[in-house]
Amino acid sequence: MRIIAGTARGRKLKSPKGMTTRPTSDRVREALFNILSSYVPGSRFLDLFSGTGAVAIEALSRGAEKATLVERDKNTARIIYDNLRMCNVLDKAEVLTVDVSQATLIMRRKKETFDLIFIDPPYKKGFEVPTLEKIQECHLLSSDGILVVESDQKDLPPDLVGNLTATRRERYGDTALTFYRLPS
């Protein structure tokens, strides 16, 4: 797994041994950032269920101003730190080693908002809707922000969750990306 573009282009990332994480494939990451390319420079990026941190690091490599990564597993979080260091973007990142629900409350207390939010929960565990609800409850998505959910293409999140409306869906093999926006 490598960073595809930007300042860290070509850097190979570490990943945990075994099946504890399911990193977003290079193909899906490249497609995601082709779609988001004009929104990334200068953005504040939130990566929930971060795994290796590849998606947030890709955003930082492509010019995101800041990224917050949330990964509850301490061993995996250490790998994220290694990857951030290796790509020279540690100074632009914050890693929260708590579960996503706790992280959303921490960010709400800090009154943080994000231009781009990426959610890649374990497939078929039902985390999508509660996470989308928590993001809205905590007002984490900026009014003109974009939220993207990666899921199994056979288990798509709903078109509408609270005020979040699915505006686009893309499929790549077994993986789907669903793009959400708040009403204007």
C-alpha positions in Angstrom: 0.0 0.0 0.0 1.5 3.3 -1.2 0.6 7.0 -1.2 -0.6 7.7 -4.7 0.0 11.5 -5.2 1.3 14.7 -3.6 4.3 15.3 -1.4 4.4 11.8 0.0 3.8 10.1 -3.4 5.2 6.6 -3.6 5.9 6.2 0.1 5.0 2.6 1.2 2.9 2.4 4.4 3.1 0.0 7.2 0.0 -2.1 8.0 -0.9 -4.4 10.9 -0.3 -8.1 10.6 -3.3 -10.3 10.2 -6.9 -9.4 9.5 -7.5 -6.8 12.2 -7.8 -4.0 9.6 -9.1 -3.9 6.0 -7.2 -1.0 4.4 -8.9 1.0 1.6 -7.4 -0.3 -1.6 -5.1 1.9 -3.7 -7.7 1.7 -6.5 -10.5 2.9 -4.3 -8.3 5.6 -2.7 -7.3 6.9 -6.1 -10.9 7.0 -7.3 -12.0 8.8 -4.0 -9.3 11.5 -4.4 -10.0 12.0 -8.1 -13.6 12.8 -7.1 -12.5 15.0 -4.2 -9.5 16.6 -5.8 -10.7 20.2 -5.8 -12.0 20.0 -2.2 -8.8 18.6 -0.6 -6.3 21.5 -0.7 -6.6 23.6 2.5 -9.3 21.3 3.9 -9.7 19.9 7.4 -10.0 16.2 7.1 -11.5 13.6 9.5 -10.8 9.9 9.1 -12.9 7.7 11.3 -12.0 4.0 11.7 -8.6 5.0 10.4 -6.8 1.7 10.3 -3.4 2.4 8.7 -4.2 6.1 8.2 -3.7 5.8 4.5 -6.8 7.9 3.5 -5.9 10.8 5.8 -2.2 10.6 4.9 -3.3 10.7 1.2 -5.3 13.8 2.0 -2.4 15.5 3.7 -0.1 14.6 0.9 -2.5 16.3 -1.5 -2.6 19.5 0.5 -5.2 19.1 3.3 -4.4 21.6 6.0 -5.1 19.3 9.0 -6.2 15.7 9.5 -7.7 14.1 12.6 -7.5 10.3 12.6 -9.6 8.1 14.9 -8.4 4.5 15.6 -9.3 2.8 18.9 -6.7 0.0 18.6 -3.5 1.1 20.3 -1.2 -1.1 18.2 -2.8 0.1 15.0 -2.5 3.7 16.2 1.2 3.2 16.7 1.4 2.2 13.0 -0.5 5.3 12.1 2.1 7.4 13.9 4.9 5.6 12.1 3.2 6.2 8.8 2.6 9.9 9.5 6.3 10.3 10.4 7.5 8.4 7.4 5.4 10.7 5.1 6.5 13.8 6.9 3.0 14.9 7.9 2.9 14.2 11.6 2.9 18.0 12.3 -0.5 18.3 10.5 -2.2 15.4 12.1 -3.9 14.5 15.4 -4.5 10.8 16.3 -7.3 10.0 18.8 -6.9 6.5 20.2 -10.5 6.1 21.4 -13.6 4.7 19.9 -15.5 6.8 17.3 -18.3 7.7 19.7 -15.9 9.1 22.3 -13.9 10.9 19.6 -17.0 12.7 18.3 -17.7 14.0 21.8 -14.1 15.2 22.2 -14.3 17.0 18.9 -17.7 18.6 19.8 -16.2 19.9 23.0 -13.4 21.5 21.0 -16.0 22.9 18.5 -14.2 21.3 15.6 -15.7 21.1 12.1 -14.4 19.3 9.1 -14.7 20.0 5.4 -14.2 16.3 4.5 -15.1 13.3 6.6 -14.2 9.7 5.6 -15.8 6.8 7.4 -14.6 3.2 6.8 -16.1 1.1 9.6 -15.8 -2.7 9.7 -18.2 -4.0 7.0 -21.6 -5.4 7.9 -21.4 -4.5 11.6 -24.0 -1.7 11.5 -21.7 1.2 12.4 -22.6 3.5 9.5 -25.9 5.0 10.6 -25.0 5.5 14.3 -21.8 7.2 13.2 -23.6 9.4 10.7 -26.1 10.4 13.4 -23.3 11.1 15.9 -21.5 13.4 13.4 -24.7 15.4 12.9 -25.4 15.5 16.6 -21.9 16.9 17.3 -22.0 19.3 14.2 -18.7 18.0 12.9 -19.4 18.4 9.2 -19.1 22.0 7.9 -22.1 23.4 6.1 -20.6 22.9 2.7 -18.6 19.7 3.6 -18.6 16.3 2.1 -18.9 13.0 4.0 -18.0 9.7 2.4 -18.8 6.3 3.7 -16.9 3.2 2.4 -19.0 0.0 2.6 -19.5 -3.4 1.1 -21.5 -2.8 -2.1 -24.0 -5.4 -1.0 -24.7 -3.5 2.3 -25.1 0.2 1.3 -25.9 2.9 3.9 -29.3 4.6 3.4 -29.8 7.5 1.1 -31.0 9.8 4.0 -29.7 9.8 7.6 -31.1 12.8 9.5 -30.2 15.8 7.3 -27.4 14.0 5.5 -28.4 13.1 1.9 -26.6 10.7 -0.3 -25.7 12.7 -3.5 -23.5 10.1 -5.2 -22.6 6.4 -5.1 -19.6 4.7 -6.8 -18.8 1.0 -6.9 -15.4 -0.6 -7.2 -15.6 -4.4 -7.1 -17.0 -5.3 -3.7 -16.5 -1.8 -2.3 -18.9 1.2 -2.5 -18.4 4.8 -1.7 -21.5 6.9 -0.7 -21.1 10.7 -0.7 -23.3 12.7 1.6 -24.0 16.4 1.9 -26.1 18.6 4.2 -29.0 20.6 2.7 -28.0 24.0 1.4 
